[in-house]
Amino acid sequence: MKKLVLSLLIALIGIPLLAMAEGYSKAITSGKTLGIFETVGLPENGYPQTFVGVFGNVVPVQGLGYGVASTSGSLKQLADPSTTMSPMPYVAYSASAPLPQSIVLSDATAQLNAAMVPGSAFITNMKTYMNQMGATDAIFSFRQRVHVQGNPTAKTVQYRVMIDAFGMYRYDSPEIISDIPSFVYLSYTPLKVAAGLPQSWQFPNAGNYTWNLVNSSLGNLTTPATVLTNGAYDEPVAQTTMPYTLPYPNGCSIDTNDVSGQMVCDPDYALNCLINKTSDAGCPAAYSDVMTLMNNTGADGAFVDYGRTLQPVYVAVTDGDGNVTSNPVVAVSIDTRTWHVGKRFFFISPGGGTTFSETGSYGFQLMNQVDRYQVSPTGSYLFMGTKSSITISPTQSFFKTVSVPPGSHCVNYGFNVIDPFSTTQVYDYRNDTVNNLPQSDYIYVAALNCY
């Protein structure tokens, strides 16, 4: 005779197929099994309940573990089990004020633990029911539909209890299953830029994070919200001037393996804080971390896009001695170069000596690096990949002027420029010994005007 599995019963009475953990398989006997199924609906519907029982054999169900079935047509639906035992209490809450997911789980766990103490009415009544039916073991399945705070989709609280042929019972902890899994998506934009870059080049929304709920395809379920953190989750930056001053930046320490005692920083320190503020005592406490957002919204996990510090794009340059240095990819435009001779009176220059001046602008190729992580409800996270893109910085204007040594002549400065960056050194741009930039990075150098 064809095997009648519980899935057929689902269509008739609307109860779920019971899937049991692999660890329970050793407790299954060859005799008949009592299956009791309790389901509870949403509070806005008045917590509608079903409480039904079935009686048959336990058989493996591919992909689902085990289910109650029959190989001889003996599977049957039983009379209302409430005549022998009471349903398990459900988690009560107001339909207009859902509870946080952690509270729902905590309440369900407390109710289950109270029913699982030795000699409890629940266990006693289940054993009585087993004896009445001649069952060698029993399975109790609880499922409750719930809303949780901050989440637009309904979820299900579920757990299972088993009693074997020896009267020993075991159960799994309550868990929340989502009909439509939802995830916190959080994107953090760093505030700081790399040393030497103008802070004005920071990204839009710098120093803040934006978050919302998304589905498994990262489609929006809620409207994104922005939290102003003022760079609280930027990568830590080591001090460079010795002796270092206390306190050290959070996430930084002295490298004990370096004889020079350099300060080093963990680049993922602030990321750990962003995911779980309890990961270190120095983590920012004023803002919600990913763990808090997941609990407040009943999310099934999270995705975090963590922006790294804005850096120039570097290229390796080899000098004539074979030494390799990394230089930023930059474009420099020297728009004017002026040689101005100061007025002289009997070898005195009351109006100032001869000066060499220039104006211009420069810009960098910038690396925008965003690392993506997947976060579990427990706070553990997995690196998923990096998205890097090259952007062109805004141009930074400059005006430089220097006094030239006595006896200098304009004709000798035909290829000279003043360092457009942090110094006022003068050099031949065809052989940049100050910044080690190739001549091609000087995209325009104006002719020198001598006055």
C-alpha positions in Angstrom: 0.0 0.0 0.0 1.3 3.5 -0.8 3.0 5.2 2.0 0.8 7.9 3.5 3.1 10.7 4.9 2.1 13.6 7.0 2.4 16.0 4.0 -1.0 14.6 2.9 -2.5 15.5 6.2 -1.2 19.1 5.9 -3.6 19.8 3.1 -6.5 18.5 5.2 -5.9 20.1 8.6 -3.3 22.8 7.9 -0.6 21.5 10.3 3.1 21.5 9.3 5.2 18.5 8.5 7.4 17.8 11.6 11.1 17.9 10.8 13.2 16.5 13.6 16.9 17.2 14.2 19.4 14.4 13.2 20.5 14.1 16.8 17.0 12.8 17.7 17.2 9.9 15.3 18.6 7.4 17.8 15.5 7.9 20.0 13.1 6.8 17.3 11.8 3.3 17.9 10.1 0.8 15.5 6.7 1.2 17.3 3.9 3.6 16.8 4.4 7.3 17.5 2.0 9.9 18.9 2.3 13.2 17.2 0.7 16.3 18.8 0.7 19.6 16.9 -0.2 23.0 18.4 -0.5 26.1 16.2 -1.3 29.6 17.3 -2.3 32.5 15.1 -1.7 36.3 15.3 -3.1 38.4 18.1 -5.1 40.6 15.7 -7.0 37.5 14.8 -7.6 36.6 18.4 -4.8 34.0 18.7 -6.7 31.3 16.8 -5.5 27.8 17.8 -5.4 24.3 16.5 -4.5 21.4 18.7 -4.5 18.0 16.9 -2.9 14.6 17.2 -1.9 11.9 14.8 -0.8 8.3 15.4 1.4 6.2 13.2 5.0 5.3 12.3 8.0 7.5 12.2 9.7 7.4 8.8 12.5 9.4 7.2 11.3 12.2 4.9 13.8 13.2 2.3 15.2 16.7 2.9 13.1 17.2 6.1 14.4 14.6 8.6 11.5 12.5 10.0 7.8 12.6 9.9 4.8 10.6 11.2 3.5 8.3 8.5 2.0 4.9 7.8 3.0 1.9 5.8 -0.3 0.0 6.5 -2.9 2.7 6.5 -2.9 3.0 10.3 -2.1 6.8 10.3 -5.1 8.5 11.8 -6.1 11.9 13.2 -7.0 11.7 16.9 -9.7 13.3 18.9 -9.0 16.7 20.5 -5.8 16.1 22.6 -7.0 18.8 25.1 -9.2 16.1 26.7 -6.0 14.6 28.1 -3.5 17.5 28.1 -3.6 21.2 27.9 -2.0 23.2 25.1 1.3 24.9 25.7 0.9 28.6 26.7 1.7 31.1 23.8 3.6 34.4 23.9 1.0 37.1 24.4 1.5 40.7 23.3 -0.5 43.6 21.9 -1.0 43.6 18.1 -0.4 47.3 18.1 2.9 47.0 20.1 4.9 44.0 19.0 7.7 42.8 21.3 11.4 42.8 20.3 12.5 39.5 18.8 14.8 38.8 21.8 11.8 39.2 24.2 9.6 36.9 22.1 12.3 34.2 22.2 12.9 34.8 25.9 9.2 34.4 26.8 8.8 31.3 24.7 11.9 29.8 26.3 10.6 30.5 29.8 7.3 28.9 29.0 9.0 25.8 27.5 11.5 25.5 30.4 8.7 25.7 33.0 6.9 22.8 31.2 10.0 20.7 31.0 10.7 20.3 34.8 10.5 16.7 36.1 7.0 15.8 37.1 5.3 18.7 35.3 1.7 18.4 34.2 2.8 18.8 30.6 5.2 15.8 30.7 2.9 13.7 32.9 -0.1 14.3 30.5 2.0 13.5 27.5 3.1 10.2 29.0 -0.5 9.4 30.0 -1.6 10.1 26.4 1.1 7.8 25.1 -0.1 5.0 27.3 -3.7 5.5 26.3 -2.7 5.2 22.6 -0.1 2.4 23.1 2.6 4.7 21.6 6.2 3.9 22.2 7.3 7.5 21.8 5.7 10.9 21.3 6.5 14.2 19.5 5.0 17.5 20.4 5.4 20.4 17.9 4.6 24.0 18.8 4.3 26.8 16.2 3.1 30.4 16.9 2.7 33.2 14.3 4.1 36.4 15.7 5.0 40.0 14.8 8.2 41.3 16.2 9.2 44.9 16.8 10.5 46.9 13.8 9.8 44.2 11.2 7.0 44.4 8.6 6.7 40.7 8.0 5.1 38.0 10.2 7.3 35.2 11.7 6.9 31.9 13.4 8.1 30.8 16.8 8.6 27.0 16.9 10.1 24.2 19.0 9.7 20.5 19.5 9.6 18.1 22.4 10.2 14.3 22.2 9.5 11.5 24.7 11.1 8.2 24.0 10.1 4.6 24.9 11.9 4.9 28.2 10.0 8.0 29.3 13.0 10.2 28.7 12.3 13.6 27.1 14.4 16.1 25.2 13.6 19.3 23.5 15.1 21.9 21.3 15.3 25.7 22.1 12.6 27.9 20.6 13.6 29.6 17.3 12.1 32.2 15.1 11.6 31.4 11.5 10.8 34.2 8.9 8.3 33.8 6.1 10.3 36.4 4.2 13.8 36.6 5.6 14.8 40.2 6.3 18.2 41.6 7.0 19.7 44.8 8.3 21.7 46.5 5.6 24.2 49.1 7.0 26.6 51.2 5.0 29.3 53.2 6.8 31.2 56.1 5.1 34.5 57.1 6.8 35.1 60.7 7.8 38.9 60.8 7.7 41.0 60.9 4.6 44.6 59.6 4.3 47.4 61.8 5.7 48.4 64.5 3.2 45.0 64.7 1.5 42.7 67.7 2.1 39.9 66.9 4.4 37.6 68.7 2.0 37.9 65.6 -0.3 35.9 63.5 2.1 33.0 61.5 0.7 29.4 62.7 0.8 27.7 61.6 4.1 31.2 61.2 5.6 31.4 59.9 9.2 27.8 58.5 9.2 26.1 55.3 8.6 22.8 54.6 6.7 20.7 51.5 7.5 17.4 49.9 6.7 15.8 46.4 6.3 16.2 44.6 3.1 15.2 41.2 1.7 17.7 38.5 0.6 18.2 40.3 -2.7 19.0 43.5 -0.8 15.8 45.0 -2.0 14.4 47.7 0.4 11.8 46.6 2.9 11.9 49.9 4.9 13.1 53.4 4.2 16.8 54.1 4.8 17.7 56.1 7.9 21.0 58.0 8.5 22.8 58.0 11.9 25.3 60.8 12.5 28.4 59.4 14.2 31.0 62.0 13.3 33.5 59.4 12.2 33.1 57.2 15.3 33.7 54.0 13.3 36.7 55.2 11.2 39.8 53.0 11.0 42.1 53.9 13.9 45.2 56.0 13.0 48.5 55.4 14.7 50.5 58.2 16.2 53.7 58.9 14.2 55.7 61.2 16.5 57.7 59.8 19.4 57.4 59.8 22.3 53.7 58.8 21.9 51.2 60.5 24.1 48.7 58.7 26.3 46.0 57.5 25.9 46.8 55.7 22.6 44.0 55.6 20.0 41.5 52.8 20.6 42.6 49.8 18.7 46.3 50.8 18.6 49.3 49.5 20.6 53.0 49.4 20.5 54.4 46.6 18.3 56.5 44.5 20.7 58.2 42.8 17.7 59.5 46.1 16.3 62.8 47.2 18.0 61.9 50.8 17.1 58.7 50.5 19.1 56.3 51.7 16.3 52.6 52.1 17.0 50.3 49.7 15.1 46.6 49.7 14.8 44.0 47.0 14.1 42.3 48.1 10.9 39.1 46.1 11.9 38.8 47.5 15.4 36.1 50.0 14.6 34.4 47.4 12.3 34.1 45.1 15.3 32.6 47.9 17.3 30.1 48.8 14.6 28.9 45.2 14.6 29.0 44.6 18.4 29.7 47.5 20.8 30.5 45.0 23.6 33.5 43.7 21.7 35.8 46.2 23.5 35.4 48.7 26.4 36.6 51.5 24.1 33.8 51.1 21.5 31.5 54.0 21.0 28.4 53.6 23.2 26.2 56.4 21.9 25.1 54.7 18.7 23.1 51.5 17.9 25.4 48.7 16.6 24.4 46.1 14.2 23.5 43.6 16.9 21.1 46.2 18.4 19.5 47.0 15.0 19.0 43.3 14.3 17.3 42.7 17.7 15.2 45.9 17.4 13.9 44.9 13.9 13.7 41.1 14.3 16.2 40.7 11.4 17.5 37.3 10.4 21.0 38.7 9.9 22.8 41.7 8.5 25.0 42.9 5.6 27.6 45.6 6.4 29.3 47.7 3.7 32.3 49.2 5.6 34.1 52.0 3.8 37.9 52.2 4.3 39.9 55.4 4.7 40.1 57.4 1.4 43.5 56.7 -0.1 45.4 57.9 -3.2 46.0 55.3 -5.9 49.7 54.4 -5.8 52.1 53.2 -8.5 55.5 51.6 -8.1 58.4 53.7 -9.3 62.0 52.5 -9.7 64.9 54.9 -9.6 68.2 54.6 -11.4 69.7 52.6 -8.5 66.9 50.0 -8.6 65.1 51.3 -5.5 61.3 51.0 -5.7 59.0 53.5 -4.1 55.2 53.8 -4.2 54.0 57.2 -5.4 50.5 58.5 -5.7 48.9 58.9 -9.1 48.5 62.7 -9.4 48.0 65.3 -12.1 49.7 68.7 -11.5 49.0 71.8 -13.6 51.5 74.8 -13.1 49.4 77.6 -14.6 51.7 80.5 -14.1 55.4 80.9 -13.4 56.8 84.4 -12.6 60.3 85.7 -12.0 60.1 89.2 -10.4 63.2 91.3 -9.7 62.9 93.5 -6.6 63.9 97.1 -6.7 67.4 97.8 -5.7 69.1 101.0 -4.4 72.8 100.9 -3.7 72.7 97.1 -3.5 69.8 97.3 -1.0 66.3 96.0 -1.8 63.9 98.0 0.3 60.9 96.6 -1.7 62.1 92.9 -1.4 64.6 90.8 -3.3 64.0 88.8 -6.4 61.2 86.2 -6.1 60.1 83.1 -8.0 56.3 82.5 -7.9 53.8 80.0 -9.4 50.1 79.2 -9.3 48.3 76.1 -10.3 46.3 73.1 -9.1 46.6 69.4 -8.6 44.3 66.4 -8.1 44.7 62.7 -7.2 43.3 59.5 -8.4 41.6 58.2 -5.3 40.8 54.7 -4.2 37.3 54.1 -2.8 37.3 50.7 -1.1 34.2 49.2 0.5 34.4 45.8 2.2 31.2 43.8 2.6 30.5 41.5 5.5 27.6 39.1 6.3 26.6 39.1 10.0 24.8 36.3 11.7 22.3 36.9 14.6 25.0 35.8 17.0 27.3 38.6 15.9 29.8 36.5 14.0 30.6 37.8 10.6 32.1 36.7 7.3 34.0 38.7 4.8 32.2 38.5 1.4 34.3 40.7 -0.8 35.7 44.1 -1.7 34.3 46.7 -4.2 37.0 49.2 -5.3 36.5 52.1 -7.6 38.8 54.9 -8.8 37.6 58.4 -8.5 39.2 61.7 -9.4 39.6 64.1 -6.6 38.5 67.8 -6.6 41.4 70.0 -7.7 43.4 71.7 -4.9 44.7 75.2 -5.9 48.0 76.5 -4.7 50.1 79.7 -4.8 53.8 79.4 -4.0 56.5 82.1 -3.9 60.1 81.9 -2.8 63.0 84.3 -2.6 65.8 83.3 -4.9 69.5 83.3 -3.9 71.6 86.3 -4.8 73.1 86.1 -8.3 70.3 83.8 -9.6 69.0 84.5 -13.1 65.7 83.9 -14.7 67.1 82.0 -17.6 68.4 79.4 -15.3 64.9 78.6 -14.0 63.4 77.6 -17.3 62.4 74.1 -16.1 62.2 74.9 -12.3 59.0 74.7 -10.3 58.2 75.1 -6.6 56.9 72.0 -4.9 53.1 72.3 -5.3 52.5 70.1 -2.2 53.8 70.5 1.4 57.2 72.2 0.9 58.6 75.2 -0.9 61.6 73.4 -2.4 62.6 74.3 -6.0 63.5 71.6 -8.4 63.5 70.7 -12.1 60.1 69.1 -12.8 61.7 66.8 -15.4 63.6 65.2 -12.5 61.4 65.5 -9.4 63.7 64.6 -6.5 61.2 65.9 -3.9 58.0 63.9 -4.7 59.5 61.4 -7.2 56.7 62.1 -9.6 57.3 61.2 -13.3 57.4 64.1 -15.7 54.1 62.8 -17.2 52.3 63.8 -14.0 53.0 67.4 -14.7 50.3 67.7 -17.3 51.0 71.4 -17.9 53.9 73.7 -17.0 53.5 77.4 -18.0 56.3 79.3 -19.6 58.4 81.3 -17.2 57.7 85.1 -17.3 60.6 87.2 -16.4 60.0 90.7 -15.1 
